Structure formats: C-alpha cells, structure tokens
Amino acid sequence: MGILTGRLPHKLTWWRVTGGDGFGGDAFAAPQLIDGRWEDRQETFYGTLDRRELISKAVVFVNQDVAVGDYLCQGNNVASANPTVLAGALKIQRYDKTPDLRSLDAVRTAVL
C-alpha cells in the first residue's frame, strides 16, 4: 500500500515523449489514464533543464513515474494522440520523486 493510496482522486491523461517526430516536434506513446491529484497552483520553481526561475500553472501528485517533457491533462483524453493540440494539456517542467523513510514507496510530484 502506497503513501498516497486513496488520496489521488483525479483521473489524468499522460502522454510519454518517445523522441522526435522528425520535424522538430515530439513523438508520443499512446496516452494512458493514470491516478493523480491535480492542484491548480502557482509556485515559483527552478526548471530542470535550464535552471531558470519559472512559475507553475499546476502541481500534480501522480501514482507512477513520469518525466520532464511528458504531458499531463485532467480527465480522460486518451482519444487524443497529440497533447500539444489539446487545451488543458500541460508539459511537465519538473519532476520530483521523494522516497519514504524506509524507501518502500515514494511521493511523485510533477510541476507543470
């Protein structure tokens, strides 16, 4: 049983980036429906890639590993193969995984 079991009430759609599309854009794996907790919240953070100071649009707790560059959206949007054309889909700018004291589970946080 995980730390956040029962505390992730929202269904989210996750698009994993699989590489480039050959035209300067991203290619995506098939979207997946995952459990999470979406909080619309502005928070100052440093970007993972370029260490610039940024302001988040949302902070999302998820039940599995995701990655910087992937996309998340609230609700079931698995019919959309490309999140860049979907209103409400946001790119993950930072991802943190914090293990519990015994390293049996972790809290996973995506900052969008």
Sine and cosine of phi, psi and omega as CSV:
sin_phi,cos_phi,sin_psi,cos_psi,sin_omega,cos_omega
0.00,0.00,0.77,-0.64,-0.08,-1.00
-1.00,0.08,0.24,-0.97,0.00,-1.00
-0.84,0.55,-0.67,0.74,-0.09,-1.00
-0.98,-0.18,0.20,0.98,0.01,-1.00
-0.83,0.56,0.80,-0.60,-0.01,-1.00
0.99,0.10,-0.05,1.00,-0.03,-1.00
-0.91,-0.42,0.24,0.97,0.02,-1.00
-0.88,-0.48,0.98,0.19,-0.18,-0.98
-0.99,0.15,-0.16,0.99,-0.12,-0.99
-0.98,-0.18,0.57,-0.82,0.16,-0.99
-1.00,-0.04,0.75,-0.66,-0.03,-1.00
-0.81,-0.59,0.49,-0.87,0.12,-0.99
-0.97,-0.23,0.74,-0.68,-0.05,-1.00
-0.85,-0.52,0.79,-0.62,0.10,-1.00
-0.93,-0.37,0.88,-0.47,0.04,-1.00
-1.00,0.01,0.77,-0.64,0.04,-1.00
-0.97,0.25,0.77,-0.64,-0.03,-1.00
-0.94,-0.33,-0.01,1.00,-0.03,-1.00
0.63,-0.77,-0.30,-0.95,0.00,-1.00
-1.00,-0.03,0.37,-0.93,0.01,-1.00
-1.00,-0.07,0.04,1.00,-0.01,-1.00
1.00,0.01,-0.11,0.99,-0.02,-1.00
-0.82,-0.57,0.34,0.94,0.01,-1.00
1.00,-0.03,0.00,1.00,0.02,-1.00
-0.95,-0.31,-0.04,-1.00,0.01,-1.00
-1.00,-0.08,0.49,-0.87,0.18,-0.98
-0.96,-0.29,0.57,-0.82,-0.12,-0.99
-0.82,-0.57,0.56,-0.83,0.18,-0.98
-0.95,0.30,0.21,-0.98,0.06,-1.00
-0.85,0.52,0.68,-0.73,-0.02,-1.00
-0.90,0.43,0.53,-0.85,0.01,-1.00
-0.81,-0.58,0.54,-0.84,0.08,-1.00
-1.00,-0.05,0.83,-0.56,-0.01,-1.00
-0.78,-0.63,0.27,-0.96,0.06,-1.00
-1.00,-0.01,0.56,-0.83,0.03,-1.00
-0.22,-0.97,-0.03,-1.00,0.11,-0.99
-0.75,-0.66,0.93,-0.37,-0.06,-1.00
-0.99,-0.10,0.82,-0.57,0.06,-1.00
-0.83,-0.55,0.92,-0.39,0.11,-0.99
-0.94,0.34,0.95,-0.32,-0.12,-0.99
-0.40,-0.92,0.72,-0.69,0.06,-1.00
-1.00,-0.06,0.79,-0.61,-0.07,-1.00
-0.55,-0.84,0.71,-0.71,0.04,-1.00
-0.98,0.18,0.72,-0.69,0.03,-1.00
-0.50,-0.87,0.23,-0.97,0.06,-1.00
-0.98,-0.18,0.76,-0.65,0.00,-1.00
-0.89,0.45,0.59,-0.81,-0.04,-1.00
-0.93,0.37,-0.64,0.77,-0.11,-0.99
-0.99,0.14,-0.73,0.69,-0.11,-0.99
-0.90,-0.43,0.04,1.00,0.05,-1.00
0.86,0.51,0.40,0.92,0.10,-0.99
-0.98,0.20,0.49,-0.87,0.09,-1.00
-0.98,0.20,0.81,-0.59,-0.06,-1.00
-0.78,-0.63,0.22,-0.98,0.08,-1.00
-0.86,-0.51,0.80,-0.60,-0.05,-1.00
-0.96,0.28,0.37,-0.93,0.16,-0.99
-0.98,-0.20,-0.46,0.89,0.00,-1.00
-0.37,-0.93,0.44,-0.90,0.14,-0.99
-0.84,-0.54,0.78,-0.62,-0.13,-0.99
-0.79,-0.61,0.80,-0.60,0.12,-0.99
-1.00,-0.05,0.76,-0.65,-0.07,-1.00
-0.82,-0.58,0.31,-0.95,-0.07,-1.00
-1.00,-0.08,0.07,1.00,0.00,-1.00
-0.46,-0.89,0.22,-0.98,0.00,-1.00
-0.93,0.37,0.67,-0.74,0.14,-0.99
-0.77,-0.63,-0.09,-1.00,-0.05,-1.00
-0.61,-0.79,0.41,-0.91,0.12,-0.99
-0.87,0.50,0.73,-0.68,-0.04,-1.00
0.98,-0.20,-0.41,0.91,0.09,-1.00
-0.93,0.37,0.17,-0.99,0.00,-1.00
-0.86,-0.52,0.56,-0.83,0.11,-0.99
-0.77,-0.64,0.50,-0.86,0.06,-1.00
-0.54,-0.84,0.55,-0.84,0.06,-1.00
-0.95,0.31,0.62,-0.79,0.09,-1.00
1.00,0.06,-0.02,-1.00,-0.02,-1.00
-1.00,-0.03,0.96,-0.26,0.02,-1.00
-0.81,-0.59,0.54,0.84,-0.07,-1.00
-0.92,0.38,-0.20,0.98,0.04,-1.00
-0.97,0.24,-0.27,0.96,-0.01,-1.00
-1.00,-0.09,0.91,-0.42,-0.04,-1.00
-0.98,0.20,-0.35,0.94,-0.06,-1.00
-0.82,-0.58,0.95,-0.31,-0.05,-1.00
-0.95,0.31,-0.29,0.96,-0.05,-1.00
-0.94,0.34,-0.27,0.96,0.03,-1.00
-0.97,-0.26,0.09,1.00,-0.05,-1.00
-0.97,-0.23,0.86,-0.52,0.05,-1.00
-0.89,0.45,0.75,-0.66,0.02,-1.00
0.99,-0.14,-0.25,0.97,0.07,-1.00
-0.99,0.14,0.78,-0.62,-0.06,-1.00
-0.83,-0.56,0.57,-0.82,0.01,-1.00
-0.99,0.17,0.66,-0.75,0.06,-1.00
-0.96,0.28,0.86,-0.51,-0.02,-1.00
-0.99,-0.12,-0.43,0.90,0.00,-1.00
-0.48,-0.88,0.58,-0.82,0.02,-1.00
-0.69,-0.72,0.78,-0.63,0.02,-1.00
-0.83,-0.56,0.64,-0.77,0.06,-1.00
-0.78,-0.63,0.93,-0.37,-0.08,-1.00
-0.93,-0.37,0.91,-0.42,-0.01,-1.00
-0.96,0.27,0.43,-0.90,0.10,-0.99
-0.96,0.27,0.04,-1.00,-0.10,-0.99
-0.89,0.46,-0.49,0.87,0.01,-1.00
-0.98,-0.17,0.08,1.00,-0.01,-1.00
0.84,0.54,0.57,0.82,0.05,-1.00
-1.00,-0.04,-0.42,0.91,-0.01,-1.00
-0.49,-0.87,0.04,-1.00,-0.02,-1.00
-0.53,-0.85,0.43,-0.90,0.16,-0.99
-0.99,-0.11,0.83,-0.56,-0.05,-1.00
-0.94,-0.34,0.83,-0.56,-0.06,-1.00
-0.81,-0.59,0.80,-0.59,0.08,-1.00
-0.94,-0.34,0.78,-0.63,0.04,-1.00
-0.97,-0.26,0.83,-0.55,-0.07,-1.00
-0.94,-0.33,0.00,0.00,0.00,0.00
